[in-house]
Amino acid sequence: MKTRRRVSLAAAYVALALIWGSSFLLIKESLIGLAPGQVAVGRIVLGAITLRTIMVITDRHWPREPRFWGHMTVVGLLLCVVPFSLFAWAGESLPSGLSAILNAATPLMTAVATAAVVPTERMRPRQGAGIAIGGLGVVLVVGPWSLAGDPALLASVPAEFACLGATACYGLGFAYLRRFVVGRYTYDSVTVSTVQLTMAAAVAVAAAPFLAAPFASQPTPAPLALAALALLGVFGTGIAYIWNTAIVTHWGAVTASTVTYLTPLVGVSLGVAVLGEGLSWNQPLGCLVVIAGVVLSHRAGRQPPVRVVGRPAESLAPNESAALSAR
């Protein structure tokens, strides 16, 4: 039994790295005939339907506290609606591999946001050094020295900042979750994730007339685009939460968070192999520097896990946010 569980968890870990790493390729393919807002709304709605189905199948009970639903509405905005919209918009002009590299800054943004929002978690000097190193890596990825001589690169800067803005939203969302939800409510991560995506879907659908252009104004979506959106919604925004929950429960958040180091590798590899995207020397180097900063700040900020009661009871550590960066 233990061997079977170990194998299934290892398979889930690999699957999680592959689906989150391939999310940026799926976004790129979904944009063939779909507007960025449509991609964002579509993946959220499909993810919510997937998790709500799992809730029904596993006979989980819905939360009844209005305050909890209010908190999860904020979390849904910060972890789903805003960042998914920004990444989809950036995907129109950025290579998918570059978006994946910039997404690696999420744990750094989380460390900064957590230190600012959660009073009990002060930033330690070593964490600050790790964040500074990670910031240097982001500068290397952007390559400001090459912008002046290339108008095309200069035009991509807003999209790059949109990706960084998305990671900042992730950081704020995880910090908010840490302060106002973790340890305060008796629900497991499946229930929390389902409520989060349900409220995100409600907000996204309500904002669809402004967030997403009417379908009539777009070319007919290619079958490949619809298939990519389905994979992105069902697996990248739905099932991935279940895989991540299982890994965090049995391996701990520290080990689970290492999936963040693999997603840029998967995203860049798929971009080069499938879309023929190119890379300049500074982008993979900057990615390695970002990861080094993440590792340093992550180890410096490691603290005992916080107990969250639920069904089943699960441990969520302060740095679990690195593992929960659903993309």
N, C-alpha and C positions, 0 to 999 in steps of 0.2 A: 504493500500500500504506500509506504514512504517513497519507494523508488518510483512508483507510478506518479505520485504527486510531484516529485522532484522533476521528472521528465515533462509533465504537463506545465509546470511553472516555467521551466526553461523554454518550452515552446511558446508560452504566452509572452515571455520576455522578448524573444526574437520577433514574434508577430507584432508586438507593440512597437519595437524599434522600426520595423518595416513599414507599418501603416502610418505611424506619425512621421517617419522620414519621407514617405511617399506622398504625404498630404499636399506638399507644395507642387509636385507633379500633377496630382489630381486637380488642384485648383487651376493650374495652367490649362489642363485639358478641358475643364468645365467651362472655361471662359471662351471656348469656341462656340459662339452663338448665344451665350448667356452673359448678361451684365454682371459686374462684380456684386452688386446688391442681391441679385437673384441667386448667385452662388452662396452668399452668406446666409440668406434666409432659407434656402433649400436645404443646406447641410444641417442647420439648426433644427428645422422642422423634422427632417428625417431622423436625426439623432434622438429627438424627443420622443417620436413615435416608437423607435426601437427600444428605448429604455422604459417607456410606459408599458410596452408589451411585456418586457422582462419583469416589471413590477407585478403585473397581473399573473403571469405564469408562476412566479415564485411566491405569490400570495403575501406580498408585503403590504403594510398598511400605510395610508397616506397621512402625513403630519396634519395636525389640527390647529397648531398655534399660528395665529395671523402674523405675529412678529417674525416667526421663522420664515414664512413665505415672503415677507417683506425683505428680510435679509437676503434670501436667495434670489430675489428679483435684482437687487444690487449686484450680487455675485454673477448672475447671468448676463447682466450688461457688461461687466468688466472682463469676464472670462470667455464670453461667447459673442455677443452682438457686436460690440465695438472692435475687438481684435480680429474677428473673422472678416468683418467688412474691410478693415484696413489691409489685411493680407490679400484679400481678393482684389482690392483696388490696385495694390502694388504689383500683383501678379500680371497685370496687363502690360507693364513696362520692364519688370525685372526678371532675370532668369530665375527659374525655380530653385536652382542650387544656391544662389545668393540669398534668396529669402530664407532658405533653410539655415544658412550660416548665421544670418542676423537673428534668427529665432533662438540661437544658442545663448543669446544675452539674457534670456528670461530668468535664469537663476540669479544673475547679478541684479537685475531690476527688482526681483523679489527680496533679495537681501537688503537693499536700500529701503524699499517700501515697508518691510517688516520692522526694521529698526526705527522708522519714522512713525509707524502706526501702532505697533504693539509695545506698550511701555515696559514690559518685563524683558524685552529682548533688545538690549543695547548692542550697538555695533562694537566689536572688539578691534583692536589695532590690526590684527592679522586679517580680519575680515575686510577692513578698509584697504589694506594692501592688495588683497585679492580683487576687490572691486576696481581699484586703480589699474591693475594689470589687465583686467577684463576690458576696461574702458579703452586702454591702449590698443587692445585687439580689435575693438569695434572701429577705431580710427584706421587701423591697418586695412580692415575689410573695405571701408568706404574709399580709402585711397585719395585723400584730398589733394595731394600733389599732382594727380593726373587730371583733375577736373578742369583746370583752367585751359588746357590745350585741347580739350575734346568736348564740343557742345553736346554730343549725345550722352556722354557720361554725366555732364552737368545737369542735363534734363532728367536724369534718373534719381537725382538727390532727393526730391520730395517723396518718391516711392520708398527709398531706403529709410528715410525718417518715418514714413508710415509704418514700416516693419518694426522699427525701434519703438514707435508709439504703441504698437500692438503688444510688444513685450512689456512695456511699462504698464499697460492695462492688466496683463497677466499678473505682474508683480503686485499691483494694488489689489487685484481681486483675491489673490492668495493671502495677502496680509489682512484684508477685511474678513475673509473666511476664518483665518487664524484667530482674530480678535473677537469676532461676534458669533461664530458658529461652533468652532471646535471646542469640545468639552462642555458645551452648554445645552445640547439637545441629545436625546436618546434615539438617534437614527443612524443607521449604518451608511457607508459611503454610496451604496447603490441607490438608496432612497434620497440622500442628499443630492447626488448627481442628477437623478431623475427630476426632482423638483427644480433644480437649477436650470436644466435644459427646457423643462416645461414653461417656466416663467420667461426664459430667454426666447422661446418660440412665440409666446404670446406677445412679447414686446416687438419681436422682429416682424410678425405678421401685421401688427397694428401700424408699424412704421413702414411697411412694404411700399405703400404709394410714394413715399419720399425716399426710402432707402434703395429700392429697386425700380429700374425703369420698366414701363409696361412691356410685356412680352411681344406685343405687336410691333414695337419699334426695333426689335432685334431680328437678325436672320434666324431662320429655322434652326434650332439647336441640332447639332450632329448627334447621331446615336452614341458616339464615343463620349461626347460631352455629358450626356444624360447618364451614361454608365459610370463615368468618373464621379459625377455628383452623387450618385447612389452609393458608391463605395465610400466616398468622403463622409457622407451623412451617417450611413448605417454602421460602418466600421470605425472611421477616423473620429467621429463625433459621438458615437453610441457605444458599440461593443468595446472600444478601447478603454473606456472607463471601467468596465467590468474586469478586463485583463489587469489593468493597473491596480485595482482594488485587491485582487487576489495576490499579486506580487508584493504589494506593501504589507498585506496581512501576514504572509508567511516568511518573507525575506527581510522585511523592515524597509523603512523609507530611504535609509542611506543607500542600501544596495539598489533599490528600485530606481533611485534618482540617476543612476549611471546610464539609464536609457537615454538621457538628455545628451550624453556625449556621442551616442551612435546616430542619432537622427540627422545631424548635418552630413555625416558620411554617406548615409543612405540617400538623402536628398540631392547632394552634389553628384553622386554616382549615377542616379537615375536621370538627372538633368543632362549630364554629359552623354550617357548611353542611349537614352530614348529621344531626347530633343536636340541632341548635338550641340548643347550649350558649351561655351568656352569659359575658361577661368584664367584670370591673371594671377601672377605669382603671389600677390599680396593677400588674396582672398583666403586660400587654404592656410597660409601662414597666420593671418589674423584670426581664423577660426581656432587654430591650435592655441594661440595666446589667450583667446576668450575662455577656452576650456581650462587652461592652466589657472586663470583667475577664478573660475568657478570652483575648481577643485580646492584651491587655497582657501577661499572664503567659506566654502561648504564645510571643510574640516574644522576651520576655526570656529564656526558657529554651531557645531554639532552639540546637541543637548539631549538629555534623556527624553524619550517619547512621551507624548501627552495621551492619556487614555481617553478614548471616546467609546461610550457604551452604545450598544446597538445590537443588531442581529445579523451576523455574529459580532462580538466586540472586536474592535480594530484599533491599532495604534497609529496615530498620525503625529509625526515628528514635526518640529518647526520648519525643517527644510524639506518637508514632503512636497512642497510646491514645485521643486525641480522635477519631481517624478510625475506631477499631475498636469504638465503643460500639454493639454490636449490641443492638437492643431488641426 
